[in-house]
Amino acid sequence: MDNAGKTLYDKVFDAHVVRRLSSGQYQLFIGLHMIHEVTSPQAFEMLRDRNLSVPFPGRTVATVDHIVPTEDQSRPYKDDLAEQMMKAIETNCKQFGIRLYQPGSGKQGVVHIVAPEQGLTQPGMTVACGDSHTATHGAFGAIAFGIGTSQVRDVLATQTLSMGRMKVRRIEVDGKLNPGVYAKDVILYILRKLTAKGGVGYAYEFAGSVIEAMSMEERMTVCNMAIEGGARCGYINPDQTTFDYLKGRPEAPSGAAWDKAVEWWKSVASDKDAAYADVVRYQAADIEPTVTWGISPDQAVGVSEGIPTAESFDAAERPNILEAYEYMGVQPGQPIAGTKVDVVFIGSCTNGRISDLREAARVAELHGGKVPAGIKAFVVPGSEIVKKMAEAEGLDKVFLAHGFEWRQAGCSMCLAMNPDKLVGRQISASTSNRNFKGRQGSPSGRTLLLSPAMAAVAALEGKITDVRAVLAKKGA
Amino acid sequence: MSEIKSIKGTAVPVHGNDIDTDRIIPARFLRCVSFDGLGEHAFEDDRLQDKAKGKVHPFDDARFQGANVLVANSNFGCGSSREHAPQAIYRWGVRAIVAVSYSEIFYGNTVAMGLPCVHVSPADAEAIQSIVEANPKAEVVVDLESSTVTAGGKSFPATVPDGPRKQFLTGGWDATSELLRDFGEIEAVARKLPYVNTFA
């Protein structure tokens, strides 16, 4: 062994290893387990089938988000299947003694927004959830990853998982972001550079002056989409920004425990001399407002660019690029700016936090226009708490005045498991995380991913428009 | 607990890199409390779109009905963590997958449900796809003991990470019982973690 320091990933992983399994995999203790209504019902059935109990019920927290309607939330839901899923999680949580944040509790929302705002997600933890965007929690310096339903069963029954160890790639972004360029643009830029599969086998450590200057909410946006690059988890070393965010949250340590917690949290950060499997560096000045044009989140371009030619990709990638042109109905060289949109969705675990809504509302006010007839634009706060804060600040009124709809908390049209869906070949400008074929509820629907500020302008202009023009014109 | 050493049968090829789990099972079919019945909806929207274009998706192609090995390309199963995706493929009839690479969450799901996924080179994945397209009746064997895939009499080297390979060969792929073997050890690790003890 050399004497190189350790990464946060290795420190946290090592602290949670129970033992080596006969397969050579590690049995890893899971500090925080979150569940929701979609990927948990079968896991509870497996527990019942095998007569297993939940030994650490306090380390699992449940909420409902994917199927929750964002308009009429009265029960029973109009969709019988959705109602059945709600009933299942209610029954399961009651039977096994698990906390459930229900609609109306004041704590419900998208699982990856709810846990941080309650202070449940903390540095140095292992965090698992039956949802790929669990990577979000890495923003706190936790090792957070998505799992499937059989693994949800294992965590419920044992509070542990069988896991392999990942390599760590450090991604440094340095400099200062230009106005109109946001955390969403940073991660879309990184995905474009490293591709959708470049991170398979890696945990991504995001670092550099741009990441350090980000708020916790911005950091969550970046880590949220690590999985779109193939990295099962992404994380950021905890610092004063992390501690300031956590202080005073309901589930965060307090009193004498707070100082001890901060001391331990600092100790789990990567050592200065930590060894990495790979290091890549990017400059903030190279990043402009970014929009996806295809059917994979790494198919992204700067708003001033055209859609790339197939020849600009590796030969192995070209079939996918041609498939993307065909599905999206676009031509190489065609500028992304000016692409007409039918629907604009602002929300999701990527961009449904209060700072996202503030920026979208600010841009709407600076622009001054209204959503044109024929275009549907709606804003879905990520949680009941975000909704309440936004309404206290009057953001709902700003959105309504500019022609946006204002909804209740949930995952909504990110994956369209509730009534919010695209129709036919509609194109959406969406602040969510995936532009896969059919992702937003119509098998032929099309999605352009972008930042909340860019989404707000797209709604008001009815087409993809550079938000920097709005910011510059108004001298903001 | 059953050991899984080799899968023998015929194969169905599905071409394309980065085939995501939304394509394998669209989100509307996740409105369920059981995995039963997902098999018939595997690749549903891709199948419908092929039909609309006058093409036949391999999962609809009469020649590939009854196949129990799926042959795919790179980064198969990326995107959403939904176990509904490998469950749908399994319930359609697939008992092993051969591909260049897999998304990690998808891979973890397949191990936990006893569906072996082996890696082959990009050229070999295409070669195996060509063999079964030319002869859908060609026998395909995925052998975990020798780490090979045989298709139409031709042998291709395959890799499976050591851990999962051992899990399949020993029947330890369903990890729950081994994870529960010594609960005292789990409690001991929990006791050492400052946050579990609220930093007291």
Interface residues (C-beta under 8 A of the other chain):
Chain A: A15 H16 V17 V18 R19 L21 S22 S23 G24 Q25 Q27 F29 G31 V38 T39 P41 Q42 E45 R50 L52 P55 F56 R59 H66 I67 D79 L81 A82 Q84 M85 A88 Q122 G124 M125 G130 D131 S132 T134 F145 G146 I147 G148 T149 S150 Q151 R153 D154 A157 T158 Q159 T160 L161 S162 M163 G164 A196 K197 V200 G201 I227 E228 G230 R232 P253 A257 W258 K260 A261 W264 S296 A316 E317 P319 N320 E323 L415 A416 M417 R434 F436 K437 G438 R439 G441 P443 S444
Chain B: H15 G16 N17 D18 D20 D22 R23 P26 A27 R28 L30 R31 C32 V33 S34 F35 D45 D46 L48 Q49 S74 N75 C78 G79 S80 S81 R82 E83 H84 P86 S101 Y102 S103 E104 I105 F106 G108 N109 V111 A112 M113 P122 P161 D162 G163 P164 K166 Q167 T170 G172 D174 A175 T176 E178 L179 L180 D182 F183 E185 I186 V189 A190 K192 L193 P194 Y195 V196 T198 F199 A200
